[in-house]
Amino acid sequence: MSTFALQPRRMMLISLNIEAIALAAYLVRDAFGGMMRYYTSIMHLDALWFVPDGIALVCLVQFIVHCILRNRSIMAAVVLVQIMLSLVLGYFMLGTVNAAMSSFKMMLPVFVGFCFCDTSLGSYKKLLSVIAATFYLSLIGVLLTKFYFMPWVGYKYESFGAVREAGRLWWAYGGDDQRLTGFAAESTMAAFFILVSFAITSIRKSTIWCLLYGSLAVYIIRLTTSKTTMIVLVLYLILLVFVRMLPEKSRFSAIRNIALWSFAAILVPFFMIVLASGTAAVPHTTLFSIVDRINNSWQLPFVYLSQLMPVGLVTGCGVGCFNYPQKLFSPLAPFWVPVDNFYIGTYLMFGLPFVAFMVMVFRATFGTTDVYKLTLIFVVNLFTITVLNYGPASGLLIIALSFSEVFSRRAATARAGDAVPIIVRPPMPSLEGFRPDVPAASGSR
């Protein structure tokens, strides 16, 4: 699926795995976002920042050609139409062209992730090398910012008329701990890139390597003070060891079951609201951030939306609302609230159609045979309990990649009629336990 070609009818002149190139470009840009923003700005090469977005436009075309036309996926067509309609709705809701442009740019990484629908991430050998290098360099970056002042910390730049900071040194509540950003533009994202790159890289590594570098990653993430990321990584390490202790034939089904059960994390904010709503948030305490999310981040957007656009509680208020396009480019900025949960934030934009989409994603996960996607489903479902993850772009891209099986040829055939027998390819023998994989039809990359 993942070969984009400029070709005569039977002669391929240029063959590129465009989705892999786009993912690598986004990953490098965002994982080193603080540093890259600083140096591209002082060298007057700001346009380089938008190169990944240009590649993502090609992936949008590839998504249409492969998923809609070739796979005949009705789901893909419906999702594309829904996103476009929500972009229009978001324009009328937010009221400015800059907000609409920012919203469109924000959604481009989704199509990059969706383009992985019929492939296994494990077949992109060069991409996996880039991800592994990102893991090692991200560890080094956070350590360096602990001992040395980096020039991009506190550096301000302008984008679409809005002023942002490429990096900022935060201080955590209640102590002397700094929220270190490393090479990234923000501490939470520095921790996220360590988490995701470790999860992907660990699949083909030995258990000893996983425990050694996993422990180091936990320590480094602690320096960023991202408690959510640290908890997710610890849980991932525990489950990794547990799965590798199982008999060989039971490991893949265990991985899939873990991924399926992780969707229960979607309900966590609602249980917390029921149990702890109204609890006073005491500054400089360990639970301050989670109590603030319960009382404000997860509830106030619905209060404001009921005032601004009551029908939006069902239809959504359009792409960009209660997200950074509203905060930076809209007259409705005073109503902006940081929505620290991916599923709540996405529901606010898309409404009930997003619920239907997630039902189909959950259903498709039963047939997913790519251990990388199953691993990422677990990671992002737990990580996004307290993180919106729409910025930087790589965060949303990783989520879209993990959900991409819903657009696969297998899933499209299954939806065409239950009477048609579907043969799900079994995973190939694992390399060392926690890593069964299915090679893509197009071969190694």
GICORJO-V461699 format. One record per backbone hydrogen bond with DSSP energy under -1.0 kcal/mol. CO is the residue of the C=O (numbers start at 1). NH is the residue of the N-H. If there is no record, write none. Layout:
co=CO nh=NH
co=CO nh=NH
This chain:
co=4 nh=16
co=6 nh=13
co=6 nh=14
co=11 nh=8
co=14 nh=6
co=16 nh=4
co=16 nh=18
co=17 nh=21
co=18 nh=22
co=19 nh=23
co=20 nh=24
co=21 nh=25
co=22 nh=26
co=23 nh=27
co=24 nh=28
co=25 nh=29
co=26 nh=30
co=27 nh=31
co=28 nh=32
co=30 nh=33
co=32 nh=36
co=33 nh=37
co=34 nh=38
co=35 nh=39
co=36 nh=40
co=37 nh=41
co=38 nh=42
co=39 nh=43
co=40 nh=45
co=41 nh=44
co=45 nh=48
co=46 nh=49
co=47 nh=50
co=48 nh=51
co=50 nh=54
co=51 nh=55
co=52 nh=56
co=53 nh=57
co=55 nh=59
co=56 nh=60
co=57 nh=61
co=58 nh=62
co=59 nh=63
co=60 nh=64
co=61 nh=65
co=62 nh=66
co=63 nh=67
co=63 nh=68
co=64 nh=69
co=65 nh=70
co=66 nh=71
co=67 nh=73
co=73 nh=77
co=74 nh=78
co=75 nh=79
co=76 nh=80
co=77 nh=81
co=78 nh=82
co=79 nh=83
co=80 nh=84
co=81 nh=85
co=82 nh=86
co=83 nh=87
co=84 nh=88
co=85 nh=89
co=86 nh=90
co=86 nh=319
co=87 nh=91
co=88 nh=92
co=89 nh=93
co=90 nh=94
co=91 nh=95
co=96 nh=100
co=97 nh=101
co=98 nh=102
co=99 nh=103
co=100 nh=104
co=101 nh=105
co=102 nh=106
co=103 nh=107
co=107 nh=110
co=108 nh=111
co=108 nh=112
co=109 nh=113
co=110 nh=114
co=111 nh=115
co=113 nh=116
co=114 nh=117
co=116 nh=119
co=120 nh=123
co=121 nh=124
co=123 nh=125
co=123 nh=445
co=124 nh=128
co=125 nh=129
co=126 nh=130
co=127 nh=131
co=128 nh=132
co=129 nh=133
co=130 nh=134
co=131 nh=135
co=132 nh=136
co=133 nh=137
co=134 nh=138
co=135 nh=139
co=136 nh=140
co=137 nh=141
co=138 nh=142
co=139 nh=143
co=140 nh=144
co=141 nh=145
co=144 nh=148
co=150 nh=153
co=152 nh=155
co=155 nh=166
co=157 nh=164
co=159 nh=162
co=162 nh=159
co=164 nh=157
co=167 nh=154
co=170 nh=179
co=177 nh=172
co=178 nh=180
co=179 nh=170
co=181 nh=184
co=183 nh=35
co=186 nh=190
co=187 nh=191
co=188 nh=192
co=189 nh=193
co=190 nh=194
co=191 nh=195
co=192 nh=196
co=193 nh=197
co=194 nh=198
co=195 nh=199
co=196 nh=200
co=197 nh=201
co=198 nh=202
co=201 nh=204
co=202 nh=205
co=206 nh=210
co=207 nh=211
co=208 nh=212
co=209 nh=213
co=210 nh=214
co=211 nh=215
co=212 nh=216
co=213 nh=217
co=214 nh=218
co=215 nh=219
co=216 nh=220
co=217 nh=221
co=218 nh=222
co=219 nh=223
co=221 nh=226
co=222 nh=225
co=223 nh=180
co=225 nh=227
co=226 nh=230
co=227 nh=231
co=228 nh=232
co=229 nh=233
co=230 nh=234
co=231 nh=235
co=232 nh=236
co=233 nh=237
co=234 nh=238
co=235 nh=239
co=236 nh=240
co=237 nh=241
co=238 nh=242
co=239 nh=243
co=240 nh=244
co=243 nh=246
co=247 nh=250
co=248 nh=251
co=250 nh=254
co=251 nh=255
co=252 nh=256
co=253 nh=257
co=254 nh=258
co=255 nh=259
co=256 nh=260
co=257 nh=261
co=258 nh=262
co=260 nh=263
co=261 nh=264
co=262 nh=265
co=263 nh=266
co=264 nh=267
co=265 nh=268
co=267 nh=271
co=268 nh=272
co=269 nh=273
co=270 nh=274
co=271 nh=275
co=272 nh=276
co=273 nh=277
co=276 nh=279
co=285 nh=288
co=287 nh=291
co=288 nh=292
co=289 nh=293
co=290 nh=294
co=291 nh=295
co=292 nh=296
co=292 nh=297
co=293 nh=298
co=296 nh=300
co=299 nh=303
co=300 nh=304
co=301 nh=305
co=302 nh=306
co=304 nh=308
co=305 nh=309
co=309 nh=312
co=310 nh=313
co=311 nh=314
co=311 nh=315
co=312 nh=316
co=314 nh=352
co=318 nh=321
co=320 nh=323
co=320 nh=326
co=323 nh=327
co=324 nh=328
co=325 nh=329
co=326 nh=330
co=330 nh=333
co=332 nh=335
co=333 nh=336
co=338 nh=340
co=339 nh=341
co=341 nh=345
co=342 nh=346
co=343 nh=347
co=344 nh=348
co=345 nh=349
co=346 nh=350
co=347 nh=351
co=348 nh=317
co=349 nh=318
co=351 nh=354
co=352 nh=356
co=353 nh=357
co=354 nh=358
co=355 nh=359
co=356 nh=360
co=357 nh=361
co=358 nh=362
co=359 nh=363
co=360 nh=364
co=361 nh=365
co=363 nh=366
co=364 nh=367
co=370 nh=374
co=371 nh=375
co=372 nh=376
co=373 nh=377
co=374 nh=378
co=375 nh=379
co=376 nh=380
co=377 nh=381
co=378 nh=382
co=379 nh=383
co=380 nh=384
co=382 nh=385
co=383 nh=386
co=384 nh=342
co=387 nh=342
co=392 nh=395
co=393 nh=397
co=394 nh=398
co=395 nh=399
co=396 nh=400
co=397 nh=401
co=398 nh=402
co=399 nh=403
co=401 nh=404
co=403 nh=406
co=404 nh=407
co=405 nh=408
co=408 nh=412
co=409 nh=413
co=410 nh=414
co=411 nh=415
co=417 nh=420
co=432 nh=434
co=433 nh=435
co=437 nh=428
co=440 nh=443
